[in-house]
Amino acid sequence: MYTEWRPDRTAEKLLYIQIKQYIQSKIENGEWTVGMKIPTQRQLAEMFQVNRSTVISALEELIADGLIEGRSGKGTRVINNSWSLSQMAATQWLESGRYGSYLEWIRKELRSRRKAAIQALDANFSEIAEWTIPSGGFYIWVRIIPSISMQKLFETAKQEGILINPGSVYDPFSNQFIRLSYWYAKEEELEEGICKLSKIIKRLKK
């Protein structure tokens, strides 16, 4: 299991992190398979030309990630090679610097979609419901004023391609409430869906 790879001592990234990522890549690409016994700490230290303490730090990170497992007297083996793929992608994404811009994009989208949902409610629900404008999150609690069956509303809306969440799902005392999410639909879909939903409620209250 000889390798010519060595951690870059001139890089800003700490040596143990470089070693951790190198071993992680070996596991993820299938070179180090599940069940395989990896080199000892001393062997890894010699391979990478670093202190054992550096190797130990790298291995501890991999153990915490659930990729390897060390047992007294039995060495260290690879125990997982799939869960870390998503974690690795997330780590690279966070380290890339794109997290901040993506978070800002999400906030902008949420504000825009919340505005569209509120405008649609104002235009279609003013006589049949009450609601408060949320300061955050991605849903709006709406209290339906007419006494109608929430189960019937749910089933009828579903038949017309609209998925709503009855308040009773979250609180047994919120039977006359529905929770509208404005994150999972585009603005035009929100406007169309809320308009259709108001017509359904008006039909059911007759």
C-alpha positions in Angstrom: 0.0 0.0 0.0 2.9 2.3 -0.8 2.1 5.8 -2.0 4.3 8.6 -3.3 1.7 11.2 -2.1 2.8 13.5 0.7 0.9 16.3 2.4 2.0 19.7 1.2 3.9 21.4 4.1 3.7 24.8 2.3 -0.1 24.7 2.1 -2.4 26.7 4.4 -4.4 23.5 5.1 -3.2 21.6 8.1 -1.3 18.4 7.5 -3.7 16.1 9.3 -6.6 17.6 7.3 -4.7 16.8 4.1 -4.1 13.3 5.2 -7.7 12.8 6.3 -8.9 14.0 2.9 -6.4 11.8 1.1 -7.6 8.6 3.0 -11.2 9.7 2.5 -10.7 9.9 -1.2 -9.2 6.4 -1.2 -12.2 5.1 0.5 -14.7 6.9 -1.6 -13.2 5.9 -5.0 -13.1 2.2 -3.9 -9.4 1.7 -3.5 -9.8 1.1 0.2 -12.9 -1.1 0.4 -15.2 -1.7 3.2 -13.8 -4.3 5.6 -10.2 -3.6 4.5 -7.6 -3.2 7.2 -5.7 0.0 6.7 -2.0 0.6 7.6 -1.1 1.1 11.2 -0.5 4.6 12.6 3.3 4.0 12.5 3.1 2.8 8.9 1.0 5.8 7.8 3.4 8.2 9.6 6.3 6.6 7.6 4.3 6.7 4.4 3.4 10.4 4.7 6.6 11.4 6.5 4.8 13.0 9.4 4.6 12.5 13.2 2.2 9.8 14.5 0.3 12.5 16.4 -0.6 14.0 13.0 -1.8 10.6 11.7 -3.8 10.0 14.9 -5.6 13.4 14.4 -6.5 12.4 10.8 -7.8 9.0 11.9 -9.8 10.5 14.7 -11.6 12.7 12.2 -12.3 9.7 9.9 -13.7 7.7 12.9 -15.9 10.6 13.8 -17.2 10.7 10.2 -18.1 7.0 10.4 -15.7 5.9 7.7 -13.3 3.8 9.8 -13.3 1.9 13.1 -10.4 1.1 15.3 -10.5 -1.9 17.7 -7.9 -2.7 20.2 -5.7 -5.6 19.0 -7.5 -5.8 15.7 -6.3 -2.7 13.9 -8.3 -0.2 12.0 -10.7 -1.1 9.2 -12.9 0.7 6.7 -16.6 0.4 7.7 -18.4 2.8 5.4 -17.8 4.4 2.0 -21.2 6.0 1.1 -22.5 8.2 3.9 -19.4 10.5 3.6 -20.0 11.2 -0.1 -22.7 13.8 0.7 -20.7 15.1 3.6 -17.7 15.5 1.4 -19.8 17.4 -1.1 -21.2 19.6 1.6 -17.7 20.3 3.1 -16.3 21.2 -0.3 -19.3 23.5 -0.9 -18.9 25.2 2.4 -15.2 25.6 1.9 -15.6 27.0 -1.6 -17.1 30.3 -0.3 -20.3 29.8 -2.2 -22.3 29.2 0.9 -22.8 32.9 1.7 -24.0 33.8 -1.7 -26.4 30.8 -1.8 -27.8 31.7 1.6 -28.4 35.2 0.4 -30.2 33.9 -2.7 -32.4 31.7 -0.5 -33.3 34.7 1.6 -34.1 36.8 -1.5 -36.3 34.0 -2.9 -38.2 33.5 0.3 -38.9 37.2 0.6 -40.1 37.3 -3.0 -42.3 34.2 -2.7 -43.7 35.3 0.7 -44.7 38.6 -0.9 -46.4 36.8 -3.8 -48.3 34.5 -1.4 -49.5 37.4 0.8 -50.6 39.4 -2.3 -52.5 36.3 -3.5 -54.1 35.8 -0.1 -55.1 39.5 0.0 -56.7 39.2 -3.4 -58.6 35.9 -2.8 -58.9 35.1 0.9 -59.8 38.5 2.5 -63.5 37.4 3.1 -62.9 33.8 4.0 -59.7 33.7 6.2 -57.4 35.4 8.5 -53.6 35.2 8.7 -50.5 36.9 10.0 -47.5 37.8 7.9 -44.5 35.7 9.1 -41.2 37.5 9.8 -39.2 34.4 8.7 -39.6 30.7 7.8 -41.3 29.6 4.7 -45.0 29.0 5.5 -48.1 31.0 6.6 -50.7 29.9 9.1 -54.2 30.7 7.7 -57.4 30.4 9.7 -60.4 29.5 7.6 -63.4 31.5 8.8 -66.3 29.4 7.4 -66.9 26.2 9.3 -66.0 23.6 6.7 -64.6 20.1 6.8 -60.8 20.4 6.7 -60.7 16.7 5.5 -63.0 17.5 2.6 -60.9 20.6 1.8 -57.7 18.6 1.8 -59.2 15.9 -0.4 -60.8 18.3 -2.9 -57.7 20.4 -3.1 -55.6 17.3 -3.7 -57.9 16.3 -6.6 -57.2 19.7 -8.2 -53.5 19.4 -7.8 -53.1 21.5 -4.6 -51.4 20.0 -1.6 -52.2 21.7 1.7 -51.3 20.9 5.3 -54.3 20.9 7.7 -53.4 22.6 11.0 -54.5 19.6 12.9 -51.5 17.7 11.6 -49.3 19.9 13.8 -51.8 20.8 16.6 -55.1 19.0 17.4 -56.6 22.3 18.4 -55.9 24.0 15.1 -58.7 22.3 13.1 -59.7 25.4 11.3 -56.2 26.3 10.2 -54.1 25.3 7.1 -50.4 25.8 6.7 -49.4 27.2 3.4 -45.8 26.8 2.3 -44.4 29.4 -0.1 -41.0 27.8 -0.6 -41.9 24.7 -2.7 -43.8 26.6 -5.5 -42.9 29.3 -7.9 -44.6 32.7 -7.6 -47.0 32.0 -10.5 -47.8 28.6 -9.0 -48.5 30.2 -5.6 -50.9 32.7 -7.2 -52.7 30.1 -9.2 -52.9 27.6 -6.3 -54.2 30.2 -3.8 -56.8 31.4 -6.2 -58.0 27.8 -6.9 -58.0 27.1 -3.1 -60.2 30.1 -2.4 -62.8 28.9 -5.0 -62.8 25.5 -3.4 -63.4 26.9 0.1 -66.3 29.1 -1.2 -67.9 26.1 -2.8 -67.6 24.0 0.3 -69.1 26.6 2.6 -72.3 26.7 0.6 
